[in-house]
Structures are given as structure tokens and as C-alpha cells.
Amino acid sequence: MAAKCCRLNLTGSVRHLMSKQLVFSEFGDPLNVLKIQECDVPPVGAQDVLVRMLAAPVNPADINTIQGKYPVKLKLPCVPGNEGVGIVEEIGKEVNEICPGNKVVVTKPAQGTWRNLATFNKAILKVVPDDLGLPEAATLTVNPCTTLRMLTDFQPVRKCGLVVIQNGANSACGQNVIQICKAWGVKNINVVRNRPEIDELKNYLHSLGATCVLTEDELKTTKIFKEKQIEKPSLALNCVGGQSSLQLIRHLNHSGCMVTYGGMSRKPVSIPTSAFIFKNLSFFGFWMTAWNTKASKSDKDKMMSEVISLMCEKKLKAPVHKMVKLDEFKEAISNTLTSKGFRGRKYILDFS
């Protein structure tokens, strides 16, 4: 049954709302082209929802979009931001399933979440539980959903108890992979670059639920598969490319597959011919935006509900992060692609 909502009655009053937002009018270095502006908020249409944003993350894809390197078409000037969470302030007369006071997340990319007040069409908002943590809600629709799809759509890891291996395991998506695998009882092998604080990083990933954590050098010489300490993985998740992805391929089980969803090394994925012929391996690319374009509403709702349930059950938490105010956006921007610290810290714009 549709919820009955109270609507803000502005009859006889003058409506004048201003939004503080980040805007870019040309593609380029985000530190140079992004500007803070105050803009009028348009009236709420019949199917619109006025949302006071609480938080929105800064993702690498956001940076690439501002640089003009991401495969999305934008009309400039534009407010960046692909995901975020806020509180409903006002609803249009044809909105029945969303109420003022609801906590909502933006489910469609390129809607401009880097602002403190915004009007969205009701179709791209989803109500989430009030007790869902702020950083979890803000980062809900990209990395956790990407993780769920990659662990579901290519190999039956959950049903058959297959082993998963991934590189970039300390990234935001990598941390989600570890936690969801733990929740499902799926063994996972996690590969990271060596660094001075490697023991601290390994301990942290183990605390999330990692079965095994190896540096890239350790992966080259490991005997865990030869000595049957763990079965060879059937699913490899690659966000690095280059030699790192080649090592994942080398350890894949017969008829396994590798899914590439990023290329942090900026080096191509090279596939040995023997992997195709003698190991019957499969290789796929995955882009969450493309999946969302084709998926049915029921599939999207099912996916979101599962992710939200994991979060509310405290089985899936937000990655290591730092909240920064909008006025301090340059800190978030400059550190997103040149992340400091061993855990791949996520930066989240805080509008509260």
C-alpha cells in the first residue's frame, strides 16, 4: 500500500531556496575547473522530490568524469556526483511512495549529488532505513552493488562454495568483496601491493574476513594451491591490469573466469593463448552503469535490498573513509586518485 504523505503547502508564500554546489563548466583538472556556486532551486514538479543532501562520496569515476575521460555524456555546466544520501524535504503532488523525512539514496548516476539541496525525479530515489549508517548509505549504490553483481553473475561462488581471488583488495570495492564473501562463507584470496605497513594492512583485511592476504610478489611464489591449502580460485576480480592481472590468470582453476572492472595500473590486460585453449578460461568486463541500464526494476530492487540487509545486519560496513565539508572539497579531490594511507581511504563530502 502506498504511504500517505504530508505535502508542504507553499500557497501564498514566496519560495526562495538556494543550493550550495560544486559545478564545472569545462572538462579538465578537477582542482582547476570545479567551483563552489550558490544557485536557485527550481520549483518541485508533480513527480519531483526535494532532497537535502547529507553526504556524497568522491569516487575515481567522478574524477574521470570531470576530466572528460569517462564514457558518459554530460551537458555542461554540470554538478558532478554519482551517488549520495539525503533527507526528503518536499514532494510533488504525484509522489505517493516517498514522504518528507524519509532517508533516500540516489540510484541513477550523473544526477549531481555534490550539492546540499537538490530536486530529483521520484524514479531515481530509493527510501532506505533510518538506522542505515550515513557512510554506508552514501556509498551504497556503486561499490557494494558492483561487488554483489560480480560475485553473482559470472560464477556460482555462493551456491557452490567456489574460491574468489582479487587484486586491489584494499580498495573500497575490494573491502566489499571480502565482507560479502565472509557473509556468504566464500573463501577469498586478496592481493595487495607491498608497502612498509604491510602487516597492519594484512591484519585489517583479515579482520574484515579475508581468508588469505598476499602481496603481489608473494602471489608469484605461493605454494598454497600446490600444497592444497586452499582450492584454486574459480573467479578472479581485476581492478589493476598489467602484470597483476596476469598473475591472477596464472592461478585460476580450469574453466574459471576473470572479471575486469578497473585498470589502476593503466596497463592492458594480457591473456596468454594457453589460458583460452587449455584452461578454458573466460574473460569479461563489468561496468555497473551498463548493468543498471539493462536491468529490470525488480532485479535492481532485489540487489539493493540484499545490500541494505547486509549493512543493517552489520555484515557490510563502509570502507575506511574521511568526511570532509563542501568547502574543503579540494582535499577530497586531490586524495581520491593519489590515496594516502594503506587502506585506500574513501573521501565523502559532508553536507550536514
C-alpha positions in Angstrom: 0.0 0.0 0.0 1.3 3.4 -0.9 2.2 5.6 2.0 0.1 8.6 2.7 2.4 11.6 2.9 2.0 15.2 4.0 2.9 17.8 1.4 4.4 21.2 2.1 1.8 23.8 1.3 3.5 26.9 0.0 0.3 28.6 -1.3 0.5 32.3 -0.7 4.2 32.3 0.3 7.3 33.2 -1.7 9.5 30.1 -2.3 13.2 31.0 -2.5 15.7 28.2 -1.9 19.4 28.3 -2.7 21.6 25.3 -3.2 25.3 25.4 -2.5 27.0 23.1 -5.0 30.1 22.2 -6.9 29.9 23.0 -10.6 32.2 22.6 -13.6 31.7 24.3 -17.0 34.6 22.6 -18.9 36.4 19.3 -18.7 39.9 19.3 -17.1 41.8 19.0 -13.9 39.1 18.9 -11.1 41.2 21.1 -8.9 41.1 23.8 -11.5 37.6 23.5 -13.1 35.5 22.8 -10.0 33.9 25.9 -8.4 31.5 26.4 -5.5 28.4 28.2 -6.5 25.0 29.1 -5.0 22.1 28.5 -7.3 18.3 28.8 -7.2 16.5 25.5 -6.6 13.7 25.1 -9.2 10.1 24.5 -8.0 9.2 20.9 -7.2 7.3 19.3 -10.1 4.5 16.8 -9.8 6.8 13.8 -9.9 9.8 15.5 -8.2 11.3 15.2 -4.7 13.3 18.0 -3.0 16.2 16.4 -1.1 18.5 17.9 1.5 21.7 16.0 0.8 23.6 14.7 3.8 26.6 13.1 2.2 28.1 12.1 -1.2 31.3 10.2 -1.9 34.1 11.2 -4.2 34.8 8.2 -6.5 37.5 7.8 -9.1 34.7 7.7 -11.7 33.7 11.2 -10.6 37.2 12.5 -11.1 37.4 10.8 -14.6 34.0 12.3 -15.5 35.2 15.9 -14.6 38.4 15.2 -16.6 36.2 14.2 -19.6 37.7 10.7 -19.6 34.6 8.8 -18.5 32.2 7.3 -21.1 29.1 9.3 -20.1 27.5 12.2 -21.9 27.0 15.4 -19.9 25.6 18.8 -20.7 27.8 21.5 -19.2 27.8 23.3 -16.9 27.2 20.3 -14.6 27.1 19.3 -11.0 29.1 16.2 -10.5 28.5 13.3 -8.2 27.1 9.8 -8.9 25.7 8.7 -5.6 24.7 10.1 -2.2 22.1 10.1 0.6 19.8 12.8 1.8 16.5 13.6 3.7 13.3 14.4 1.8 12.1 18.0 2.3 9.2 18.2 -0.1 7.4 16.0 -2.6 5.4 16.7 -5.7 1.6 16.1 -5.9 2.1 12.8 -7.9 4.6 11.3 -5.4 3.0 8.7 -3.1 5.7 6.3 -2.0 8.2 8.8 -0.7 7.4 11.1 2.3 9.1 14.2 3.8 11.5 13.0 6.4 12.4 9.8 4.5 16.1 9.0 4.1 16.8 8.3 0.4 19.7 7.4 -1.8 20.1 8.4 -5.5 20.1 5.2 -7.6 21.0 6.6 -11.0 24.4 8.0 -11.9 25.2 11.5 -13.2 22.4 13.2 -11.2 24.6 15.7 -9.5 24.8 14.8 -5.8 27.6 17.2 -4.9 25.2 19.9 -3.5 23.4 20.4 -0.3 19.9 20.8 -1.8 18.6 19.2 -5.0 15.4 18.2 -6.8 15.3 14.7 -8.2 12.7 12.7 -10.1 11.0 10.2 -7.8 12.0 7.3 -10.1 15.7 7.6 -9.3 15.3 7.7 -5.5 15.1 4.7 -3.0 13.9 5.0 0.6 16.4 3.4 2.9 16.1 2.5 6.7 16.6 5.4 9.1 19.1 3.4 11.0 21.3 2.7 8.0 24.7 4.4 8.7 25.5 7.6 6.9 28.7 6.5 5.2 27.1 3.2 4.3 24.1 4.9 2.7 26.2 7.5 0.9 28.4 4.8 -0.7 25.6 2.2 -1.2 24.9 2.3 -5.0 28.3 1.9 -6.6 30.9 -0.3 -4.9 28.6 -2.7 -2.9 26.3 -3.2 -5.9 29.3 -3.7 -8.2 30.6 -6.3 -5.8 27.3 -8.2 -5.5 26.9 -8.3 -9.2 30.5 -9.6 -9.9 30.1 -12.3 -7.2 26.7 -13.4 -8.6 26.6 -13.0 -12.4 29.8 -14.8 -13.6 30.4 -17.9 -11.4 28.1 -19.6 -8.8 30.5 -18.8 -5.9 27.8 -18.6 -3.3 25.9 -21.7 -4.3 29.0 -24.0 -5.0 31.4 -22.6 -2.5 34.0 -21.6 -5.1 37.1 -19.6 -4.2 37.5 -16.0 -5.2 40.8 -14.1 -5.8 41.1 -10.4 -6.3 43.8 -7.7 -6.7 43.4 -4.2 -5.3 42.0 -5.8 -2.2 42.4 -2.7 0.0 40.3 -0.6 -2.4 36.7 0.3 -1.4 35.4 -2.4 -3.7 38.0 -4.8 -2.5 36.9 -4.3 1.1 33.3 -5.0 0.0 34.3 -8.2 -1.8 36.0 -9.5 1.4 33.0 -8.7 3.6 30.3 -10.2 1.3 32.4 -13.3 0.8 32.7 -13.7 4.6 28.9 -13.2 4.9 28.4 -16.0 2.4 31.0 -18.3 3.7 33.1 -18.0 0.5 36.9 -18.3 0.7 38.7 -15.3 -0.7 42.4 -14.6 -1.6 43.4 -11.0 -1.6 46.3 -9.5 -3.4 47.8 -6.1 -2.5 50.9 -4.1 -3.3 53.8 -4.4 -0.8 54.3 -1.4 1.4 56.1 -0.5 4.7 52.9 -1.1 6.8 52.0 -4.4 5.1 51.5 -6.3 8.3 49.0 -3.7 9.5 47.1 -3.9 6.2 47.0 -7.7 6.3 45.6 -7.6 9.8 43.0 -5.1 8.8 41.8 -7.2 5.8 41.8 -10.3 7.9 39.6 -8.5 10.4 37.1 -7.9 7.6 37.0 -11.6 6.7 39.9 -12.2 4.3 40.8 -15.9 4.1 44.3 -15.1 2.8 46.2 -11.9 2.0 49.3 -11.9 -0.2 51.5 -9.2 -1.7 51.9 -9.3 -5.5 55.4 -10.8 -5.0 54.1 -13.4 -2.6 51.5 -14.5 -5.1 54.2 -15.3 -7.7 55.9 -17.8 -5.3 53.0 -19.0 -3.2 52.5 -22.8 -2.7 49.1 -22.6 -1.1 47.5 -24.1 -4.2 50.2 -26.7 -4.9 50.1 -27.9 -1.3 46.2 -28.0 -1.3 45.9 -25.5 1.5 43.1 -23.9 -0.5 41.4 -24.8 -3.8 42.4 -22.8 -6.8 40.0 -19.9 -7.4 37.3 -20.1 -10.0 36.6 -16.3 -10.1 39.2 -13.6 -10.3 38.3 -9.9 -9.9 40.7 -7.5 -11.5 40.9 -3.7 -11.0 44.6 -3.3 -11.7 45.6 -4.8 -15.0 49.1 -5.4 -16.3 51.3 -8.0 -14.5 48.9 -8.1 -11.6 46.1 -9.4 -13.7 48.4 -11.9 -15.4 49.2 -13.4 -12.0 45.5 -13.8 -11.3 45.1 -15.7 -14.6 48.0 -17.9 -13.8 46.3 -19.2 -10.6 42.8 -19.6 -11.9 41.2 -23.1 -11.8 40.2 -24.8 -15.1 37.0 -23.2 -16.6 37.3 -20.3 -14.3 36.8 -16.7 -15.3 38.3 -13.2 -14.7 36.1 -10.1 -14.4 37.9 -6.8 -15.0 36.2 -3.7 -13.6 39.1 -1.2 -13.4 42.6 -0.5 -14.6 44.5 1.3 -11.8 47.9 0.4 -13.3 46.9 1.9 -16.7 48.4 -1.2 -18.3 46.5 -3.5 -20.6 45.2 -6.9 -19.6 47.3 -9.5 -21.4 45.8 -13.0 -21.8 48.0 -16.0 -22.6 46.7 -18.0 -25.5 47.1 -21.2 -23.5 44.6 -19.9 -20.9 42.0 -19.8 -23.7 42.8 -23.2 -25.2 44.0 -25.5 -22.4 42.4 -24.0 -19.3 39.1 -23.0 -20.9 39.1 -19.6 -19.1 36.6 -16.8 -19.8 37.2 -13.1 -19.6 34.7 -10.4 -19.0 34.5 -6.7 -18.4 32.0 -5.2 -16.0 30.5 -1.7 -15.7 27.8 -1.1 -13.1 26.3 1.7 -15.2 25.7 -0.6 -18.1 24.1 -3.2 -15.9 21.7 -0.6 -14.4 20.7 0.4 -17.9 19.6 -3.1 -18.9 18.3 -4.5 -15.6 14.7 -4.7 -14.6 13.3 -2.8 -11.7 12.7 -6.0 -9.8 16.3 -7.1 -10.3 17.6 -3.7 -9.1 15.2 -3.7 -6.1 16.4 -7.3 -5.1 20.0 -6.3 -5.4 19.6 -3.1 -3.3 17.5 -4.9 -0.7 20.3 -7.6 -0.2 23.0 -5.0 0.1 20.9 -3.0 2.6 20.2 -6.1 4.6 23.9 -6.9 4.9 24.6 -3.4 6.0 21.8 -3.3 8.6 23.0 -6.7 9.9 26.5 -5.2 10.4 27.9 -7.7 7.9 28.9 -5.0 5.4 30.4 -1.7 6.6 31.6 1.3 4.6 35.3 1.3 3.6 37.8 3.3 5.7 36.8 6.9 5.0 37.1 10.6 5.9 34.2 13.0 6.0 35.0 16.5 4.6 32.9 19.6 4.4 32.0 21.0 1.0 34.3 24.0 1.4 37.2 21.5 1.8 36.4 19.6 -1.4 39.9 20.0 -2.8 41.3 17.7 -0.1 38.8 15.0 -1.2 39.6 15.6 -4.8 43.3 15.6 -4.6 43.5 12.5 -2.5 41.0 10.3 -4.4 43.3 9.2 -7.1 46.5 9.6 -5.1 45.2 7.9 -2.0 47.3 8.3 1.1 47.4 5.6 3.8 47.4 1.9 3.3 43.7 1.3 3.3 42.6 3.2 0.2 40.6 5.8 2.2 37.3 6.9 0.7 36.5 10.6 0.9 32.9 11.6 1.5 31.5 15.1 1.2 29.6 16.0 4.3 26.7 18.5 3.9 25.3 18.2 7.4 
